[in-house]
Amino acid sequence: MGYIEKTLIPGEHVVYRTRLHWIVMFGHLLLALLFLALGSFVLVYGYRHRATIPLSQMHLYEAGGAAAVVLALVVFLMGSVRRNATEMAVTSRRVVVKTGLASRRTVEMLLNKVETIEVTEPGMGRMLGYGSITIIGTGGTSEPFHKIAHPLEFRSRVQQQIEGLRPAEPPNGGVTPNRTV
């Protein structure tokens, strides 16, 4: 059970959930592949030349190669934890964003306090489906969140929930016609 489910109040339900886009792991993935390639190269080189390498140096090749492979795994896991430690949701009453694992930062804004949601999508973000959102609340409170998946859908769901909370206007735009008796 995630943070959002734990903090739901009675009668509240999750309408939409998203998280960070996989692009946040791209740098971690490249670095992990670099360490994996380096570790594999050192291990293969050591085993192919073991006849010419003294036994004491062979242990260095094995330890160095294994350390690089383990480091690749650690780097990849760090990226994965970063991505999965962020939860973003629109509920029937509020917008909830939680970031962090060991130290946590949460933003919970009631839907009736949301004034604007800005969406910024770079060119690559439009193609791959990520962008940044900035939630602006009443009083000018501004909360930016970067590289979230499907930011336009997130904004749309918030707007749908806000419209669902407001009372319906009369069909004539709120203008009461003059009546004579």
N, C-alpha and C positions, 0 to 999 in steps of 0.2 A: 504494500500500500504506500503510495507516494504522499508527498507533502500536501498536495492539493486535496486528495481524498480525506486526509486527516483533518483538514481545516474547514471542510464544508459545514455550513450551519444547517439546522433542520429546514427542509423544504427547498434547499439549494441543490442544483445538479450541474454537472459539467456539460456544456453545450459544444465546446470545441477545444481541442488540445493540440499543441504543436511543440516543437523543440528546436534546438539549434540544427542548422543544416549540416549535412555531412562535410561540407567544404571546410568547416572549422578543424577537421581532422587532416586536411590535405598536407599541411606542413609536417605534422607528426608522422603521417604515413610516408612521406618522402624521406624524412630523417631515419625512420625505422628501416626502410628499404636500403638506405645507404649503409647503416650499421650492419644489417643482415648480409649485404654483399661483401662488406669488408671482412666480417667474421668468417663467412664462408670461404673467401679467398685465402685468408690466413690458414684456416684449417686444411683446405685442400692442398695448398702449397706445402705446408708442413708434412702432410702424409705422402705426398708425391716425392719429396726430397728427404725422406727420413733416413735413407742410407748414407747421405752426406752430412746430415745435421747431427751434432752431438746430442746425446740423450738429455742433458741439462737444458739445452736450447729448445729441444722438442717440447718440453713441458711449457716453455714460454709461448710457443706457437699455439699449443692446445689451450692454455689459459687465456691468452689474448683473444683467440678466435671465439671461445665460449663466452668470454666477457662481452664481446661485441654483439653476439647473438642475443644474450640476455638483455643487454642495453636496448637493442632493437625492440624487444618485447615490452620493456618498461616504457619506452617512448610511445609505442602504440597504445598501451593501456592508459597512459596519462591523457592522451587525446580522447580516448573513449570515455574515460571518467569525466572529463571536462564537458563533453557533449551530453552525456546522460545525467549529469548533475544539475542540468537546467530544465525546469518545467515551466511551461507557459499554458495558460488555459483561460477560456472565457466561460464563466458560469452564468447561471440565470440571474445573478445579482452583482457580480463584480468581475474585474480582470485581475488575475493572479499570475505573478511571475516570481519564480524562486530560482536563484543561482547559487552555486557553491555546494560543497559537501561537508568539509570539516568546519569551515566558517560559512555561514549562510546569510544571504541578503534576499529579502523578500519585498515585493511591491504588490500591494493589494489595494485596488482603487474601485470604489463603488461605481457602478455604471452611471448613476445619476451625477457623478462628479467628473466623468470623462468629458472634456470639452472638445479635444481634437486628437486624432491619431494620424501622425505623419508617416508616410511610407517612402523610403528611399531605396531604389533598386539600381545598382550599377548595371552596366551592359551585360556582364557575365552573370550577374544575379538574375536578370530577367530571363536569360536562357536556361539557367540551372534551377531557378525557383527559390532564390534566397534574397534577403534584403534586410534593411534596418527599419525598425519602427520606433517612433517617439510618441509616448503617451503623454498628452498635456491635460492636466486636470484643472479644475476651477482654481483660480488664484495663481495661475501660471506655473504650477508644479510640472516639471518636465522630467520624464524618465525615458532615456534612450536604451534600446536593446538591439544589438548588432548580430547579423548573420542568422536570422531566424528563418526557418523553412516556411514557405508560403505566406509572406507578410500581407499580401492583398486579401487572402482568404481570412486571415486573422482580423484585419480591419473590418471586413465585411460582416463577420460574425459579431463583432462588438457593436457595429451599427445596427444590425438586426435586433440584437438584444435591447439596445437603447430604445429603438422604435417600438419594440414590444412593451416596454415599460411605460411609455408616455400614453396618456389618454388620447383616444381618437378624436380628431378635430371634426366639427360638423362639415358636411359635404360642400358647403358654400364658402369654405375657407375661413370660418370663424366669424363671419359677418352676419349679424342678425338682421333680417329684412324688416323694414318699417311696416307696421301693420296698422291699418286704420279700421275702426269699428263702426 
